[in-house]
């Protein structure tokens, strides 16, 4: 089992920045892909960014150029630096990881990001 603890959400002004953190614990030795999904009220959950163990990244078009995902394998952590935030970025952000040796993946509890004046 893998447990995920997210932090860093909050209220920010449009144009501001936040940095989300997610630390994995438990069976972390074979963690492969790590990423961040988000879900706005009334919307489906969507991928914001993902990163492989080797550092390859993918971003949703809506966040490309504004968000940066990174990871620290020694700490079993993944981060999402969110710059130039827009009201449409408002959502619950969920950390996600999968394991090389186990089908499926694991989800964090989510952290609220609100971008508003």
N, C-alpha and C positions, 0 to 999 in steps of 0.2 A: 504494500500500500504506500501511496504517496500523499502527504498532506501539504497543502499550499496555504500560505499566509500572505495576504495582500495588504499593502498600506500605501498611503500617499494621496488618496483622493481628497476632494474638498471643493470649496467654492472659489472660483477665480473669475476675474474680469475678462471680457473679450480681449484677445491679444496677449493675455498672460500665459504663464507656464506652470506646469505641474510635472512631478516625476513620480511615477508609480513603481513600486517595488513588489516583488513576489519571491518568497523564499520557500523552497521545497524541503521537506524532511521525510524521513522514513526510508523507503527503498530508492535512494537517489543515485545509486551507482550506475544505472543504465538509462538514465533520462536522455532522451533524444531531442525532439523538437519542443521548444517552449514558445508560448505566444500569448497575445492579449486579444480577447474578443470583447465586444461591447454590445449592449442592448439598451436602446432608448425606449421610453414608454410607448406602447402600441406598435413597436417594431420588432422584427425578428433579430436574433443574435447574429452578428456579423464579425468576420475576422478583421481586426485592425492591423495587426502585425504579427509576424512569426520569425523565429530564428532557429537555425539548426545548431547542433552541437559544434560544428565546424565554423559557424559564424555567417552562413548564408542567410539573407533576409528577404522577406516579402512584405509589402505594405498594400493596404487598400488604397485605391486611387484617391479617395477622399482625404487621406492623411499624409500621403507621400509628400516629402519635402518639409513637413512640419513636425512629424513624430520620428523618433529614433529609438529602435529597440536594441538592447544589448544584453549580454549575459556574463555571469561570472561563474564558471563551472566549479571552481574551488569552493564557492559559497552556495552552490546549487540555487542561484538566484537569477532572475530575469527582471529587466527594468524597461520602462517606457518613458522616455523623455518627451513631453508634449509641449510644444511651443506654438505660438500664434494661435491660441485656442479660439474656437468659434462657438457660438451658441449651439450649433448643430452637433458639436462634439459631446454635448450633455448626454450621459448614459451611465449605466452601471458597467464597469469594466471588470472582466473576469480573466484571471490567469488560467492558462491551460498548459499542461505538459503531457507528453506521452513517453512511453518507455520502449526501448529497442526490443525487449524480450517479451512484452506483454501487449496483447491487443487492447485497443481502446485507449482512453486517456483519463486524466484527472482534472477536476475543476476546483478553483478557489470559490470562496463565498461571494466575491464581488466587492468592489469599492466604488462609491458614488463619486462621479465627477460632474459638477455643475458649472457651466459657463454662463454667466449672467451679469448684467449691470445692476 
